[in-house]
Amino acid sequence: MRRTKRYPVEGANSLWHVYKTVPFLKVVKNFLVIQTARYTPFLGMKNWLYRTFLRMKVGEQTSFALMVMLDVMFPEKISVGKNTVIGYNTTILAHEYLIKEYRLGEVVIGDRVMIGANTTILPGITIGDDSIVSAGTLVHKDVPSGSFVGGNPMRVIYTKEELEARWKNDSIYGSNR
């Protein structure tokens, strides 16, 4: 189950109340920073922008590929560990605006995580250290450390133990088949 906090609204849908939940100028600033970072090829500059202007926790040597879209409303609720790769056009959300409520949740991505291109990560998710998320995955629940997950709906393809056995039997240089 995702860890989100629910905030009920009355009357119009929750998105209609957006500027009661987050200041307009914060959204403008975040949008400009995120759009600048999406297109810059300089990985260190992206991390600096995210840490300095969005108050995100970003580990050393973490790489955000081109076109990564971070939550514009609440990027400070996203943390990414060290030496992690976030693939091209991935979306990381820390909020959801629904009809009768909106929800906020921390997104915690561990160390040495590989997230494939075009992945969407929903609010309230933890992705454990040393995990691999296949391209195009909808991450709607926590990812156990060391596992390989993928699909929509997301499922565990290999557990940490199964992956370790595969790596042992089939080295990076190929197997003796």
N, C-alpha and C positions, 0 to 999 in steps of 0.2 A: 504494500500500500504506500502511495506517495505521501510524504509529510508536507501538507499544505495547511495554511490557516485560512478559514473561510470568513468572509465578510458579507453579510446579507445587505441587499439594497431594496428600496421600495420604489414603486413607480416604474420609470423607464429602465431598460436593461442596464447592467453595470457599466458597460463601455460608455453609455451616454453620460455617466457620472465620472468619467475618467479624471477630469481636472479637480475633482474633490478628493481623489485618492493619490494623485501625484501632481506636483506643481508644473505648470505649463513650461516655464523657463528651464526646469530640469530636463524635461523631455526634449526640448529644442537643443540644449547643450549635448545631451547624450546622443541624440540623432546625428548631430554634426561630427562628434568624435567617432562614433561607430562607422559612419559612412566614410570618413577619412581613412580609418584603419582598414576597412574592408578592401580598399583599393591600393593600399600601400604595399610594396613588396618587401619592406624593411621590417623583419620580425621583431627586432629589438625596439623599434619605434612603436609598433603595435602594442607590445607589452607595457611600454612606458605610458602610452596614451590610456590604456585600460587601468593601470595602477593609479596614475596621477589624476585623471579627470573623472573616471567612473568608479573609483574606490574599490575595484575588484582585487581579489587576491590572485596573483598569477605567479607561479613558480619559475625559477630560473630555467633557461633553455627550453621553455615551452613555446611551441610554434602554432600560431593561428594561420591557416591557409587563407588565400584570397577568398573574399565574399562571405566569410563567417559572419552570421547575423546574431548579435547578442541582444538580450532583452533590453529594449529601449527605456522601459519604465523603471525597472529595478535591477540594473546590472550589478549593483553592489551586493546582491544576494547570490552571485556566482563566484565560485572559487575553483581554481584549476591548479593542480600540483605541478611538480617540477618534471622536466623532460617529457612532456606530453605533447601529442600532435592532435590538433583539431582540424579535420579534413574540410576540403573545399565546400562552400555553401551550406555548412552545418548551421542549424538554428538552435540556440540555447535560450529557453524561456524560464523566467522565474515568476510569471504571473499568468492567470487565465481570467478573462472577463466573460462571464456567463450571463444568462438572462436575469436570474434573481440573486446572484452573488458574484463576487470575484474572489479569487484564491491567490495567495502568495506562498512561495516555498523556496527554500535554499536549494541551490544546485551545487553539489560537491563532486568534483572530478579529481580523482587521485593522481598519484605519481606514475609516470611511465605508462600512460594510457594512450591507446591509438583509437581515434574515432574516425571512421571512414567518411567519405564525401556524402553530402546530401542527407545527413542524419538530423533528426529532430529530437531534442532532449526536453522533456516536459518538466514543469516545476516540481520541487520536492523530491528530487532524485539524487542518489549517491551512486557514483561509478567507482568501484574499488580499484586500488593500485594494480598495475600490471595487466589490466583488462584490455580486450580488443572488441570494438563495436564495429560490425560490418557496415559497409556503405549502404545508405538508404534505410537505415533502421529507425523506427519510432521507439525511443527509449521511454517507456511508460511505467517502468518499475525499476527498482535498484538492480545494479549489475554487481554480482559477487566478485571480489578480488581475484585476479588471475584467470578469469573466464573469458571465453569467446562467445559473443552474442550476436544475433542478427535477426532480421526479418520484421514483418509487420503482420500480426503482432510479434513483438520481440520474444525470442526464446533463447535459452542457453544451448549453444551448439556443442561446445566443449567446456567441461569444468576445468578448474585449475589442474587437478590431478590427471585428467585425460590429456590436456595440452602438454603437461610435463612428460608424460609417457610418449606422446607423439614426437616431441622435440628430441627425446632420448633415442628413439628408434629411427628417426628420419632427420638427420642433421641439416643445418642450413645449406650445406654443400651438396645435398641430394642423398638419396638412399642408394644402397647397393642392389638395386632390382635388376 
